[in-house]
Amino acid sequence: MLYDCTTLYFEAEREDRLRRVGMSKERRVDPQILVGLLVDQGGFPLEVHEFAGNRGETLTLLPVLDAFRERHQATEIVVVADAGMLSASNLNKLEDAGFSFIVGSRTSSTPYDLAEHYATVGTS
């Protein structure tokens, strides 16, 4: 499964429970929501999730995967995600939860990302 996130902004004057000012790739300061999309290997949408606009993308990965696995009683899941989902914490959580994964990384940061991940694997 491939998981990715994007933001949708609103031209609204005030925030509410869901529409919150958060990290915007377009550097906007409007309230936004975060949308997470989970698709199968053929690109067929499996699930769409919404999150408050001030939530970090990396914090959405595990809740979406855990909910999908529980709802569908899936036992073997390979997760594909881009560099935006890459963090040593997420890699460790994926491993701890029993997920297989392929995570994209920027070429310049790959050695550091992997070193941080493997350094924390031995301590957990």
C-alpha positions in Angstrom: 0.0 0.0 0.0 1.1 3.5 -0.7 0.4 6.2 1.9 0.7 10.0 1.3 -0.6 13.2 2.7 -1.6 16.6 1.3 -3.1 19.8 2.7 -6.3 21.6 1.6 -6.5 25.2 2.7 -9.6 27.3 3.3 -10.0 31.0 2.9 -11.6 31.3 6.3 -10.9 34.0 8.9 -11.0 31.6 11.9 -9.8 28.2 12.8 -12.2 25.5 14.0 -11.7 22.0 15.4 -10.5 20.6 12.0 -9.4 23.7 10.0 -6.2 24.8 11.7 -3.1 26.7 10.7 -0.2 24.3 10.3 2.8 23.6 8.2 2.0 24.5 4.7 4.2 23.5 1.7 2.9 26.6 -0.1 3.8 28.7 3.0 0.2 29.7 3.5 -1.1 31.0 6.8 -4.8 30.0 6.1 -6.5 27.3 8.1 -6.1 24.0 6.5 -6.8 20.3 6.9 -4.5 17.4 6.3 -5.7 14.6 4.0 -4.1 11.1 4.1 -4.7 8.7 1.2 -4.1 5.0 1.3 -4.0 3.2 -2.1 -3.3 -0.4 -3.2 -0.4 -1.4 -5.6 -2.6 -0.6 -8.6 -3.4 2.9 -7.3 -6.9 2.1 -6.2 -8.0 4.2 -3.3 -8.5 2.1 -0.2 -9.1 4.8 2.4 -9.1 8.6 2.8 -8.5 10.2 6.3 -8.8 13.7 7.5 -6.7 15.3 10.2 -6.5 18.7 11.8 -4.4 21.1 9.8 -1.9 21.6 12.6 -1.0 17.9 12.8 2.3 16.7 11.5 2.2 14.3 8.5 4.5 11.8 10.1 2.1 11.4 13.0 -0.7 10.2 10.7 1.0 7.1 9.2 0.7 4.6 12.1 -2.8 5.4 13.1 -4.0 4.9 9.5 -2.1 1.7 9.0 -3.1 0.2 12.4 -6.8 1.0 11.8 -6.7 -0.5 8.3 -5.0 -3.7 9.5 -7.5 -4.1 12.3 -10.6 -3.3 10.2 -9.6 -5.8 7.4 -7.7 -8.4 9.5 -4.8 -7.9 7.1 -1.7 -9.9 8.1 0.9 -9.0 5.5 1.2 -5.4 4.5 4.1 -3.7 2.8 3.9 0.1 3.2 5.4 2.5 0.6 5.8 6.1 1.7 7.8 9.1 0.6 10.5 11.0 2.4 7.9 13.1 4.1 7.0 10.1 6.2 10.7 9.2 6.9 11.8 9.5 10.5 13.7 7.1 12.7 10.7 7.1 15.0 8.3 6.1 12.2 10.7 3.4 10.9 11.0 1.9 14.4 7.2 2.1 14.9 6.6 0.4 11.6 9.0 -2.4 12.5 7.6 -2.8 16.0 4.1 -3.0 14.6 5.2 -5.8 12.2 4.8 -3.8 8.9 7.2 -4.3 6.0 8.1 -1.0 4.4 9.7 0.8 1.5 10.4 4.4 2.3 11.7 7.0 -0.1 14.5 9.3 1.0 16.5 12.2 -0.4 19.8 10.9 -1.7 21.7 13.5 0.3 20.1 12.4 3.6 19.8 8.7 3.2 23.0 7.7 5.0 22.0 9.9 8.0 18.4 8.7 8.1 19.5 5.0 8.0 22.2 5.5 10.6 19.7 7.2 13.0 17.2 4.4 12.4 19.7 1.6 13.0 21.2 3.4 16.0 17.8 3.4 17.7 16.9 -0.2 16.7 19.6 -1.5 19.0 18.4 0.6 21.9 14.7 -0.3 21.7 
